[in-house]
Amino acid sequence: MTVMTDRAGVRQWLGLAVLVLPALLVAMDLSILLFAVPFLSAELQPTGGQLLWIMDVYGFLLAGLLVTMGTLGDRIGRRKLLVAGGLLFGLASVLAANATSPELLIAARALLGVGGATLAPSTLALIRVMFQDATQRSTAISVWTAAFAGGAVLGPVLGGLLLENFHWGTAFLVNVPAMLLLVVLAPVLLPESRDPRPGRFDLFSALLSLLAMLPVIYGVKRLATDGLGWEPLAAIVAGLAFGLWFIGRQQRPDPMLELSLFRTPGFAVAILAATLTLFAIGGITLFTAQYLQTVLGYRPFVAALWGLPVFLGMAVGTGLGPALARRFRPGLVIATGLLVGAAGLLLLTAAGVDRSGLTWVVTGMTVMAVGLGLVTALANDLVLAAAPPERAGAASALSETGTELGGALGMAILGSVGIGLVYRTEVTAALPPGLPAEAAAAAKDTPAGALAVAAELPGPASSALTEAAKLAFVSGMHVTVVVAAGVLVLAAVLAAALVRVNRP
């Protein structure tokens, strides 16, 4: 393994700029297609099932392969895996941009997921190796976290901008120059690092980790979109069963994943805090995006632009977190960030159906981003500091797997509370009598569906249903943010009580 001095120099900081590129793009590709669905649907004419796979297969494989790829990087070399992942990500982006059928686009998105799974843990693991000084490492992780979080926010903005001027395929082509830059500069600026005693690579454990993650992610996403049903529940149960099998296999000598990491002070709580943070963010952004477009009537691109203050708030939080941890106990900083995030969420309860709600939503989401930015940067720092350098890839993968799972669970659980429980109950009571069953089902499914049904009704009935749908959605959003804030408060109590280490 390359020997590094304690203090990072110019080369390491330039290397960090190279590592930020894949972090930004991996996150962007999770959300960049949100506004492209009507355009690619018109051109490729996918079925409903194919469209779901186009949107979801990237996230499925990204989450399912993180642990495997993190462990593989520890064994064969993180820089080598990063360069290979960059090549695959760039080639898959070209394939996706030129897809001429739904099947080809699904395959390209699947390859993007595989490439993304190689990039994400490799970048964090290399930061652990390049920045030995705790203060510099905290700063570097803050920059990386801001880039990763910012990519999720910038994805819809960039996607909306490109779609208003170019073919939908350009949303993928923006990846190519960045990946070429990564492939060229990585061998020059980044050190190679690996576990000096890697042991054998357990292919069966890799398969079990995939079989554990994919059904769970699939199940929670199906619960979020289709509601309670035997198929998603069966998928979740199957995934949990494979997860238990995977954990049991790791008790053998030379495991794929060192479960002893969870006994390190702060490690497990840091992953839990990051997971619950993404649980709140994933569930609430689902509502705020619909609120801006459906309730307030903003165009998708304009609605996405209102997410930029949230990105700035996240950047402020990720910068403050490690700085505060040098003066105060990390558990207290994480707890404070979670409480600030909860306070920001509660501001959303002041948003109504009129345009004044925009101020409350943007302000609340920005405050939430500042608080949760404190948590994500510091949690990543605690995870990497707790893991020995030779296991940095596996530790990074665990952290990112937690955040992926947290986001999916947030959309499923909070979406079920806000839409499945509150919205559908209230809007059902407001449906006009004699409405055809198909129209009633569409109105109860989503607020956008209710507005489409209302547009076909005569004057008074149309206005009444429109107002009822907006009020029902806002009520669901209010209940959801209270639940999410409660989860963050509970996480804050756990973090303050359990994270006893003095600093990362």
C-alpha positions in Angstrom: 0.0 0.0 0.0 1.3 3.5 -0.9 2.8 5.3 2.2 1.4 8.7 2.8 2.7 11.5 5.0 0.4 12.7 7.8 -0.3 16.1 6.2 -1.9 16.2 2.8 -0.3 18.4 0.1 -1.3 20.0 -3.2 -1.4 16.6 -5.0 -3.9 15.2 -2.5 -6.2 18.2 -2.7 -6.1 18.0 -6.5 -6.9 14.3 -6.1 -9.9 15.2 -4.0 -11.3 17.3 -6.9 -11.0 14.3 -9.1 -12.9 12.1 -6.5 -15.7 14.7 -6.2 -16.6 14.2 -9.9 -17.8 10.6 -9.6 -19.6 11.4 -6.3 -21.5 14.2 -7.9 -22.5 12.2 -11.0 -23.5 9.0 -9.2 -25.9 11.0 -7.1 -27.1 13.1 -10.1 -28.1 9.9 -12.1 -30.4 8.9 -9.3 -32.7 11.9 -10.0 -31.7 13.3 -13.5 -34.5 11.4 -15.3 -37.3 12.7 -13.1 -38.4 15.2 -15.7 -37.4 13.1 -18.8 -40.2 10.5 -18.4 -42.7 12.2 -20.8 -40.0 12.7 -23.5 -38.5 9.2 -23.5 -42.0 7.7 -23.1 -43.1 9.5 -26.3 -40.0 8.2 -28.2 -39.5 4.7 -26.9 -43.1 3.9 -25.9 -42.2 1.7 -22.9 -44.9 -0.2 -21.1 -45.7 0.7 -17.5 -43.5 -2.1 -16.2 -40.6 -1.1 -18.5 -40.8 2.5 -17.4 -40.6 1.5 -13.7 -37.5 -0.6 -14.5 -35.9 2.3 -16.5 -36.3 4.6 -13.4 -35.4 2.0 -10.7 -32.9 -0.5 -12.0 -30.0 2.0 -11.5 -30.8 2.5 -7.9 -31.4 -1.2 -7.3 -28.0 -2.3 -8.6 -26.2 0.6 -7.1 -27.5 -0.3 -3.6 -27.2 -4.0 -4.1 -23.6 -4.0 -5.2 -22.1 -1.4 -2.8 -20.9 -3.9 -0.2 -19.5 -6.2 -2.8 -17.7 -3.5 -4.7 -16.3 -1.9 -1.6 -14.9 -5.2 -0.5 -13.5 -5.9 -4.0 -11.7 -2.6 -4.0 -10.1 -3.4 -0.7 -8.7 -6.5 -2.3 -7.7 -5.6 -5.9 -7.0 -1.9 -5.3 -9.4 1.1 -4.9 -7.8 3.2 -7.7 -7.9 0.3 -10.1 -11.6 -0.3 -9.4 -12.3 3.4 -9.6 -10.8 3.7 -13.1 -12.6 0.5 -14.3 -15.9 1.9 -12.9 -15.3 5.2 -14.6 -14.8 3.5 -18.0 -18.0 1.4 -17.4 -20.0 4.5 -16.3 -18.9 6.5 -19.3 -19.6 3.7 -21.8 -23.0 3.0 -20.2 -23.9 6.7 -20.4 -23.2 6.7 -24.2 -25.3 3.5 -24.5 -28.2 5.1 -22.6 -28.1 8.3 -24.5 -28.5 6.4 -27.8 -30.9 3.8 -26.7 -33.5 3.0 -29.4 -35.7 0.7 -27.3 -36.9 0.3 -23.7 -34.9 -2.9 -23.3 -31.7 -1.2 -24.4 -32.3 1.7 -22.0 -33.0 -0.7 -19.1 -29.7 -2.6 -19.9 -27.8 0.7 -20.0 -29.2 1.9 -16.7 -28.3 -1.5 -15.2 -24.7 -1.0 -16.3 -24.7 2.5 -14.9 -25.8 1.0 -11.6 -22.9 -1.4 -11.6 -20.5 1.4 -12.5 -21.9 3.6 -9.8 -21.4 0.9 -7.2 -17.7 0.7 -8.1 -17.3 4.5 -7.9 -19.0 5.4 -4.7 -17.1 3.4 -2.1 -13.8 3.7 -3.9 -13.9 7.5 -3.6 -14.5 7.6 0.1 -12.0 4.8 0.8 -9.3 6.7 -1.1 -10.1 9.8 0.9 -9.4 7.7 4.0 -6.0 6.8 2.7 -5.0 10.2 1.2 -5.9 12.3 4.3 -4.3 10.8 7.4 -4.6 14.0 9.4 -8.0 14.0 11.2 -8.7 17.7 10.6 -7.8 17.5 6.9 -9.8 14.3 6.5 -12.9 15.9 8.0 -12.6 18.8 5.5 -12.2 16.4 2.6 -15.2 14.3 3.7 -17.3 17.5 4.0 -16.4 18.4 0.4 -17.3 14.9 -0.8 -20.5 14.8 1.2 -21.6 18.2 -0.2 -20.9 17.0 -3.7 -22.8 13.7 -3.2 -25.8 15.5 -1.6 -25.6 18.3 -4.1 -25.8 15.9 -7.0 -29.2 14.7 -5.9 -30.4 18.3 -5.9 -28.7 19.4 -9.1 -29.9 16.3 -11.1 -33.4 17.6 -11.6 -32.2 21.2 -12.3 -29.7 20.1 -14.9 -32.2 17.5 -16.3 -34.9 20.2 -16.6 -32.5 22.6 -18.3 -31.3 20.1 -20.8 -34.8 18.8 -21.6 -36.0 22.3 -22.4 -33.3 22.7 -25.1 -32.0 19.2 -26.2 -32.8 15.6 -26.7 -33.4 13.6 -23.5 -30.3 11.5 -24.1 -28.1 14.5 -23.3 -29.0 14.0 -19.6 -26.6 11.0 -19.9 -23.9 12.4 -22.1 -22.9 15.0 -19.5 -21.3 12.0 -17.7 -18.8 11.3 -20.4 -16.4 14.2 -20.2 -16.2 13.9 -16.4 -15.5 10.1 -16.6 -12.8 10.7 -19.3 -11.2 13.3 -16.9 -11.4 10.7 -14.1 -9.7 8.0 -16.1 -6.9 10.3 -17.3 -6.2 12.0 -14.0 -6.7 9.2 -11.5 -3.4 7.4 -12.2 -1.6 10.7 -11.9 -3.1 12.2 -8.8 -4.5 9.3 -6.8 -2.5 6.7 -4.9 -3.2 3.0 -5.3 -4.2 1.3 -2.0 -5.5 -2.1 -1.0 -5.7 -4.4 1.9 -2.2 -5.9 2.3 -3.7 -9.2 3.6 -6.9 -9.4 1.6 -7.6 -13.1 1.9 -9.8 -14.8 -0.7 -12.8 -13.1 -2.2 -16.0 -14.8 -1.1 -18.2 -15.0 -4.3 -21.0 -16.7 -2.4 -21.2 -13.9 0.2 -21.2 -11.4 -2.7 -24.2 -13.2 -4.2 -25.9 -13.3 -0.8 -25.4 -9.5 -0.2 -27.0 -8.9 -3.6 -29.9 -11.2 -2.9 -30.4 -9.5 0.5 -30.4 -5.9 -0.8 -32.3 -6.1 -4.1 -35.5 -7.7 -2.9 -35.7 -5.2 0.1 -35.1 -2.2 -2.1 -37.6 -3.5 -4.7 -40.2 -4.2 -2.0 -40.0 -0.8 -0.3 -40.2 1.0 -3.6 -43.3 -1.1 -4.6 -44.9 -0.3 -1.2 -44.3 3.4 -1.9 -45.9 3.3 -5.4 -48.5 0.6 -5.1 -49.4 0.4 -1.4 -49.6 -2.7 0.8 -49.6 -6.0 -1.1 -48.3 -9.5 -0.8 -45.7 -9.2 -3.6 -43.6 -6.4 -2.0 -44.0 -7.9 1.5 -42.8 -11.2 0.2 -39.8 -9.6 -1.5 -38.8 -7.8 1.8 -39.1 -11.0 3.8 -37.0 -12.9 1.2 -34.4 -10.1 1.3 -34.3 -10.2 5.1 -33.8 -14.0 5.1 -30.9 -13.7 2.7 -29.5 -10.9 4.8 -29.5 -13.2 7.9 -27.8 -15.9 5.9 -25.2 -13.4 4.8 -24.6 -12.3 8.4 -24.3 -15.8 9.5 -21.7 -16.6 6.8 -19.6 -13.6 8.0 -18.9 -15.5 11.3 -16.5 -17.7 9.4 -12.7 -17.1 9.2 -11.7 -14.5 6.6 -15.2 -12.9 6.1 -16.2 -10.7 3.3 -17.5 -8.1 5.8 -15.9 -7.5 9.2 -18.9 -7.4 11.5 -16.5 -6.4 14.3 -16.5 -2.9 12.9 -19.9 -2.5 14.6 -18.3 -2.9 18.0 -16.1 0.2 17.4 -17.4 3.2 19.4 -19.5 5.4 17.2 -19.5 3.2 14.1 -23.0 1.7 14.3 -24.6 4.9 15.6 -23.0 6.9 12.8 -24.5 4.6 10.2 -27.9 4.6 12.0 -27.9 8.5 12.1 -27.0 8.7 8.4 -29.7 6.1 7.5 -32.4 8.0 9.4 -31.2 11.3 7.9 -31.8 9.9 4.4 -35.1 8.4 5.6 -36.3 11.9 6.4 -34.9 13.5 3.3 -36.1 10.8 0.9 -39.6 10.9 2.2 -40.0 14.6 2.4 -38.5 15.6 -0.9 -41.1 13.2 -2.5 -43.8 15.6 -1.0 -42.1 18.9 -1.6 -41.5 18.2 -5.3 -45.2 17.4 -5.7 -46.3 20.3 -3.6 -44.4 22.9 -5.8 -45.7 21.4 -9.0 -49.2 20.1 -8.2 -50.4 22.5 -5.4 -48.6 25.7 -6.4 -48.5 25.0 -10.1 -44.8 25.6 -10.9 -43.2 24.1 -14.0 -40.8 21.2 -13.3 -37.7 23.2 -14.1 -38.8 26.2 -11.9 -39.7 23.8 -9.1 -36.3 22.2 -9.3 -34.6 25.7 -9.2 -36.2 26.2 -5.8 -34.1 23.3 -4.6 -30.9 25.3 -5.0 -31.2 27.0 -1.5 -31.5 23.5 -0.1 -28.2 22.6 -1.8 -26.5 25.7 -0.2 -27.9 24.8 3.2 -26.4 21.3 2.8 -23.1 22.8 1.9 -23.1 25.0 5.0 -24.0 22.1 7.2 -21.4 19.7 5.8 -18.8 22.5 6.4 -19.9 23.2 10.0 -20.2 19.6 11.2 -16.5 18.6 11.3 -15.5 22.0 12.6 -17.9 21.7 15.5 -16.8 18.2 16.2 -13.3 19.5 17.0 -14.8 21.6 19.9 -17.6 19.4 21.1 -18.4 15.7 21.4 -19.4 14.2 18.0 -22.5 12.7 19.5 -23.7 16.1 20.6 -23.0 17.6 17.2 -24.9 14.8 15.5 -27.8 15.2 17.9 -27.9 19.0 17.4 -27.9 18.5 13.6 -30.8 16.1 13.9 -32.8 18.5 16.1 -32.1 21.4 13.7 -33.3 19.1 10.8 -36.5 18.3 12.8 -37.1 22.0 13.4 -36.8 22.7 9.7 -39.3 20.0 8.9 -41.8 21.4 11.3 -41.7 24.7 9.5 -43.3 22.9 6.6 -46.5 22.5 8.7 -47.1 26.3 8.1 -47.4 25.7 4.3 -50.9 25.9 2.9 -52.4 25.8 -0.6 -51.6 29.4 -1.5 -48.4 30.8 -2.9 -47.2 31.9 0.5 -46.5 28.2 1.2 -43.4 28.5 -1.1 -41.6 30.6 1.6 -42.3 28.1 4.3 -41.2 25.1 2.2 -38.0 26.6 0.9 -37.1 28.0 4.4 -38.0 24.8 6.1 -36.1 22.6 3.7 -33.0 24.8 3.8 -33.0 24.7 7.6 -33.4 21.0 7.5 -30.5 20.7 5.0 -28.2 22.7 7.3 -29.0 20.4 10.2 -28.8 17.2 8.3 -25.6 18.4 6.5 -24.0 18.4 10.0 -25.0 14.8 10.4 -24.0 13.3 7.0 -20.5 14.7 6.9 -19.7 13.8 10.5 -21.3 10.4 10.2 -19.1 9.6 7.2 -16.0 10.9 9.1 -16.8 8.7 12.1 -17.3 5.6 9.9 -14.0 6.0 8.1 -12.1 6.9 11.2 -13.4 3.9 13.0 -12.4 1.5 10.2 -8.7 0.5 9.7 -7.3 1.8 6.4 -7.2 -1.6 4.8 -11.0 -2.0 5.4 -11.9 1.5 4.3 -13.8 0.3 1.1 -16.0 -2.1 3.0 -16.7 0.6 5.7 -17.6 3.2 3.0 -19.9 0.7 1.3 -21.7 0.0 4.6 -22.3 3.7 5.2 -23.6 4.3 1.6 -25.7 1.2 1.7 -27.4 2.5 4.8 -28.1 5.8 3.2 -29.6 4.1 0.1 -31.8 1.9 2.2 -32.8 4.9 4.3 -33.9 6.9 1.3 -35.9 4.0 -0.1 -37.6 3.3 3.3 -38.4 7.0 3.7 -40.2 7.1 0.3 -42.1 3.9 1.1 -43.0 4.5 4.7 -43.6 8.3 4.7 -45.2 8.1 1.3 -47.6 5.5 2.7 -48.5 7.7 5.7 -49.0 10.9 3.7 -50.6 9.6 0.5 -51.9 6.2 1.4 -53.4 7.1 4.8 -54.1 10.8 5.0 -54.6 12.0 1.4 -56.7 9.1 0.2 -58.9 9.2 3.3 -59.6 13.0 2.9 -60.0 13.1 -0.9 -62.3 10.1 -0.9 -64.7 12.0 1.3 -64.7 14.9 -1.1 -65.3 13.0 -4.4 -68.5 14.2 -6.1 -71.3 11.6 -6.2 -71.8 9.6 -9.5 -68.1 9.8 -10.4 -67.1 6.8 -12.6 -65.0 4.2 -10.8 -62.0 4.7 -13.0 -62.0 8.5 -12.5 -62.5 8.0 -8.7 -59.5 5.6 -8.6 -57.3 8.1 -10.4 -58.3 10.9 -8.1 -57.6 8.8 -5.0 -54.2 7.6 -6.4 -52.4 10.9 -6.6 -53.2 14.7 -6.4 -52.1 15.0 -10.0 -54.7 12.4 -10.9 -57.3 14.3 -8.9 -56.5 17.5 -10.7 -56.8 15.7 -14.1 -60.2 14.4 -13.1 -61.3 17.8 -11.9 -60.4 19.3 -15.2 -63.1 17.1 -16.9 -65.9 18.1 -14.4 -68.3 21.1 -14.7 -67.4 24.4 -13.0 -68.5 24.0 -9.3 -67.6 20.3 -9.1 -64.2 20.9 -10.7 -63.3 23.7 -8.3 -64.5 21.7 -5.3 -62.5 18.6 -6.2 -59.4 20.7 -7.1 -59.5 22.5 -3.7 -60.2 19.3 -1.8 -57.3 17.4 -3.5 -54.9 20.2 -2.7 -56.0 20.5 0.9 -55.9 16.7 1.3 -52.3 16.6 -0.1 -51.2 19.4 2.2 -52.7 17.6 5.2 -50.8 14.5 4.2 -47.6 16.5 3.9 -48.1 18.0 7.4 -48.6 14.6 9.0 -45.6 13.2 7.2 -43.2 16.0 8.3 -44.4 15.5 11.9 -43.6 11.8 11.7 -40.2 12.4 10.0 -39.4 15.1 12.7 -40.3 12.6 15.4 -37.9 10.0 13.9 -35.1 12.6 13.8 -35.7 13.6 17.5 -35.5 9.9 18.5 -32.3 9.5 16.5 -30.9 12.6 18.2 -31.5 11.1 21.6 -29.7 7.9 20.6 -26.8 9.8 19.1 -26.3 11.9 22.2 -26.5 8.9 24.5 -24.4 6.4 22.5 -21.7 8.2 20.6 -19.1 8.6 23.3 -15.9 9.1 21.3 -14.2 12.4 21.7 -13.6 13.2 18.1 -13.5 11.4 14.7 
